[in-house]
Amino acid sequence: MQMPEKGRDWADVRQEMISRGGGDAQWRDGRTAVYVFNAGHEVEQVQQEAYQLYMAENGLGPLAFPSLAQMEKEVIGMGLGLLHGPEGATGAMTSGGTDSITMAMKTARDYARAQGKPREGQNVVLAQSAHLAFDKAAHLMDIEIRRVPLKTDGSYEADPAAMGEAVNEATVMMVGSAPNFPHGIIDPIAELGEVAARKGVWLHVDACVGGYFAPFARMNGVPVPAFDFEVPAVHSMSADLHKYGYCAKGASTVLFRSEELYNYMPFDLAGWSGAPMKTPTLAGTRPGGAISAAWGVMNTLGVEGYKRLQGQVCATREKIEEGVKRLGFDIVGNPMLGLMAFSHPDAHAFAIYGEIFRRGWFTSVTKEPPSLHLMLSPKHADVADAYLADLEASLATVKAGADGPKVEARYS
Ligand SMILES: *Cc1c(COP(=O)(O)O)cnc(C)c1O
């Protein structure tokens, strides 16, 4: 496309933009279980309106926009309050989980340097199930990633002893996930903490998907093990607001146990032609709307709202677990939150995926082991029965036929 010589009326452009979405996943009806966290129309409206209020403002300028600086501070405070942040803990908002992870790794690296650890051969030790954002960050910083196989007991948890063996004097960070994305399993963070403390290594907990879920699940009685700053060796955490925080996209938190650790994150430079500028994270300009929308959603939902929504998600997961077990599927490990993966002994997960996709469900898959993957939202309470019925039909189609129609599995 070339830029049009003359602009058109907004009404016309708007209409075209809306119709362009016609071919997208129709997530508002609940038949999408990846990419979007659907807490219903009211929450979406708060996201939109709260975003618009500060859409033009810039989080880069805390003196110009003390409103945003204060909202960010309070969002971080709310996060730390939920995640057992001790006195003096602090953090910053970023644009997303990848951003939070990148900043945490950069901070851990600079901290390791300050501790006199070797600059050669720097590495990060994590489980095979940890998010690929760590690899991306490590690639940017020329840090080696050491992926360690999971426990072999069927729990799909990180293996703290094996991870300890992968640590050397140049390890800048160990990582645990709460939960991991592929299986929705919470790693044994307390045991990882013991290993990290013994080895003198920074422990990061990636709670991108669980940070604003697990605390409420625990309030609802789910036996969530210690996974946050409650574990003394945890130095930093990533927790996404734009996932189970139900905030507008472009919002995550990176949190540190102390100001001393946090201070290795900001970038501060006076030696150029422009005015001196200190930025806490990778971004220069920071969208005010992402900050105000997060503040707005957190304050309209409150603890009660999140408890209700996360309770709905857990109940839906339990219902789907029961349903898929009845159909002969095996659940991968013991998921406790909103993510789950499951496979069938008699039919390949990716073939079933193709069938259920054809029936109008935009879900996902996990590769190790080959399984179907669901990331559940509150909205899915309304469609769990319909999903299970279509899953049963999909399974029957796949079982019926090596010579049935070949479906091309298109997975996210
Ligand atoms: C989503 C996710 C990330 C990455 O977050 P983005 O916001 O997509 O950049 C990292 N870790 C886990 C466990 C995640 O679920």
The ligand as an ORCA input file, in Angstrom:
! r2SCAN-3c Opt
* xyz 0 1
  C       3.567    -14.579     28.196
  C       4.760    -15.036     28.930
  C       5.985    -14.396     28.772
  C       6.204    -13.291     27.761
  O       5.335    -12.227     27.944
  P       4.928    -11.244     26.733
  O       4.033    -10.270     27.420
  O       4.242    -12.081     25.700
  O       6.178    -10.608     26.218
  C       7.027    -14.837     29.548
  N       6.883    -15.855     30.401
  C       5.715    -16.518     30.566
  C       5.614    -17.654     31.531
  C       4.612    -16.129     29.816
  O       3.452    -16.773     29.955
*
